[in-house]
Amino acid sequence: MSQTLVIYSTVDGQTKAICQKIKEINVQMGHDVTLVPLTEAKKMILNDFDKILIGASIRYGKHRAELYSFIDENYEVLASKVSGFFTVNVVARKPGKNTPETNPYMIKFLQLSSWRPRLLGVFAGKIDYPKYGFFDRFMIRFIMKVTKGPTDTKGTFEFTDWEQVNRFAEDFSKQ
């Protein structure tokens, strides 16, 4: 049984929900899984784990700066482990933008980071207009209008392909 650490960096919670599903599947497949936010992972001894998976969301076109700091500070350990990384973004709702090779945020991540995880994934996120404050609701609606996405600020729109998440979780379990 491997000791697996699943770390998430999320703004609105969809990345955490995806990580919880990945944890559930990996536990079913016989792994011991610890799920923590990035802030808690900074305090952990990463060498205690056999496998490490990081999931991170995008907001306004960027992963959070603390994600890159964490990777830089723990590069040697991450590089020595079975590892995976996935990004969650609404751009991935579009065909041709939903794979590690075609998603602009994964491409940018790989340009900015020297870490090369064994497994990469891209998942479409969720827009939850009622949950946002005025500024975020306005900005996300504007971005959706430009990119031909949903603009009804009373609505919640989930784009995550949960079957894709399940396949990724199973693939990570087998690493």
N, C-alpha and C positions, 0 to 999 in steps of 0.2 A: 504494500500500500504506500503510495507516494504522499508526501506532505506538500500540499499545493497552497500557494498564496495567490489570492485574487484581489487586486487593488483597483479601485475606481476613482476617477476624477469626474465629477458631475456638477452641473449647474442646477438642473431642474429635476433630476432623479431618474431619467430614462436609462442612463448608463448604469446606475446602481441596479435597476430592475433587470437589465440584461445580465449583469454580473451575478445576480441572485439566481437567475435561470441557469447560467453556466455552472455555478456552484452546485445547484440541485442535481444536474445531470452528472457532474463529476463524482458527487457523493454516491449516486446510484450505481456508478461504474466502479465503486470501491476505493475511492480516494478520500483522504482526510483533507478538507478544504477550509481555509480561513479566509474570510471576506472582510476587507477593511477599506476605509477611505484613504486616499493618498496621505492626508494629514497624520493618520495613525501609523501608516506604513513607514513613515520617516523615523519612527521610534523603535522599529522592530529589527531583530537580527535576521536579515534575509538569508544568511547561510543555513538557518534552521529548516529551510524549505528546499525541496527537490525541484519544484516547478514554480514559476512565477508568471502570472498573466496580469497585464495592465489594460484597462479600458478607460478611454478618455473622450469626453465630449468636446464639441466645437461650440464656441459662442463668438459671434461677429468675426468669423473667419480664422479663429486661432484656437489652438489648445492652450490651456493655462500655462503660464510661465513656470509655475511650481512643478509641473510635470517634467519639463526639461531639466530643472535643477535636480529633481529626484533622480532622474536617469544619470545625469553627470556625476552626482555624488555616489551612486551605487553601480556605476558602469561595470566594474570588474566582476562583481557578484552576478549582475544580470547577464553578462556575457558568458559566464561559466555555467549557467543553469539552462535547463529546458525552459524556454520562455515564449511568450506570445504577447501580441499587442493588437488592440482593435480600437478604431475610432468610430464615434457615433456622430452623425451629422445629417441634416435634412437634405443636403445635396444628393446624398446616396439614395434618395427616393427615385431618382431619375436613372433610367437604363443608360448604361455607358459611363456612369459615375459611381457604380456600386461595387467595385472590386478594388483590391489593393493596388492593382496596376493602373486603374483609371480614375480613382477618387483623388481629386486635387488636394484634399487635406492629408491623406496618407502619403501622397507623393511629397508634399511639403514636409511632413513629419520626418520622412526618410532622408530628406535633404538637410534638415536641421539637427538630426540626431545621429551619432555614430553607432548607436546600439542597433543590432540586427537580430530581432527576435526570430525564432524558428518558424512561428506561425503568425500570419497577419490576417486581420479581418476588418471589414467595413460594414456597418449597419446603419440603416436609415433611422432617424430619431423620431421625435414627437414634437408637435407644436400644441401648446396648451394655453391659448390666449387668455382665458379667464384667470389663470394662475399668475400671469405677468403683471408687473407694475406698468404704469403709464408709458414710461420711456421704452421699456423692452417691447411692450405690445405695439407701440408705434413703429419702432425700428424693424421688428420682425415682420410686421405687416407690410412695411415698405419693401423689405427684401423679398418677401413672397410675391408681392405685386410684380416686381422686376423679373423674378424667376418663374413666374406663372404658377405659383403655388396658392394654397388656400388663404384667403384674406378675411374671412368672416371671424371677427374678433369675439364672437360668442361661442365659437367652436373649439373643439379639441380634435386634433388630427394625428393619429398614430400611423407611422409609416414602417415601423419595425417589422421585418419578416422573421417571425419567430421560428419558422422551420429552418431558416438560414442560421439563426442563433443556435438551434439544437444541433445542426450539423457541425458548426464550428466547435461547440462544446465537446461533442464526441471526438472530433479530430484532436482537440487539445488533450483530452483524456488519454488518447492513444499515443501521445508523444513520449 
